[in-house]
Structure formats: C-alpha cells, structure tokens
C-alpha cells in the first residue's frame, strides 16, 4: 500500500505543479489531489521538495523508458534519432501538466542541487542518445552541433508550451524537429559533396 500511495503522491505532484504552473504548491494540495492526508505525505517524503524531486525522477524515468522502447523498433541511426524525438513529444510527456512540471523543475534546479543534478543527468542522456546516432551519419563535430540544435529546439517547444505562447501540439512539434534534423543532414551531405567535387 505504501508504494501505491507514494506513486499516487508523485503523480499528484506532477498534476498539481502543472495545474498551478509553478512550484507554489503545498504538500496539502498534493496530498488532497492524491486522496491522502498531508501528514501521510510528510511521513512518506519528509518535505515538499522531496516529493517534487520524486516527481522529477518519475518524468525522467518515463522518458528513458519511452526511448528504450522506441529503440527496440529501430534498424538505423536515423530511426534511433526519430525514436528520441518521438519520446520527447509522446503525448504523455507533452501533456500540459508534465510541460508545466518540466518548467517548474528547471526553476527548481536554480536552488536545489538535487534538481540540478537530475536535470544534468537528463541533458547528458539526451545529448548522448542524439550524438551516438548522429556520429554514424556525420563527423563528430557536426554531430555534436546538430545534437545541440535538436536539444535547443526540444527545450524551446517545452518552454513555449509551458508559457502558453503556443498551443501544445506534440505531432507538429516532433515533425518540425525532424524537419530541422533532415535539413541539417542534407546540408551536411551537400557540403561534403562539394568538398569532394
């Protein structure tokens, strides 16, 4: 029962942060959303920050699982890149509550070493996933440059969606990031042909 209640609190924290749009949430609000008492939430986690860190871990774990599942269907580096992009914009990852939570976690990382560490882990994993596929398609310097561009676009879509500057459309976002990737690879191929020619 403890595991079930902890999971409910983690999911409630994501929903609560997403609904409020900031870290200005309370343990009582999270607990109420989870259907448990605030005292029980404190007993399981000890503090609001601990609940929020657990929520952040959950989002990152879910993302990692989506990437691994996507890789199982891949036969080429380009397909692996598509799997990463699709995982970033999978509806469960790109729903309003999770988008709001992501933005709040970026803010939390400015004051919490644990949140900063988790975000650094996410950024390294994303970079590693992108670069490992790209180096099979491009020289390493170009692979790293393209990976940085892809990561910036992905983060940019989350920020714009979190600020409600644009309606969150995961299919369109994934397509535009994929278009950017294809343009980079095509430009690189053209440059290489001109160099050889």
Secondary structure, 3 states (H helix, E strand, C coil): CHHHHHHHHHHHHHHHHHHHCCCCCCHHHHHHHHCCCHHHHHHHHCCHHHHHHHHHHHHHHHHHHHHHHHHCCCCCHHHHHHHHHHHHCCCCCCCHHHHHHHHHHHHHCCCCHHHHHHHHHHHHHHHHHHHHHHCCCCCHHHHHHHHHHHHHHHHHHHHHHHCCCCCCCHHHHHHHHHHHHHHHHHHHHHHHHHHHC
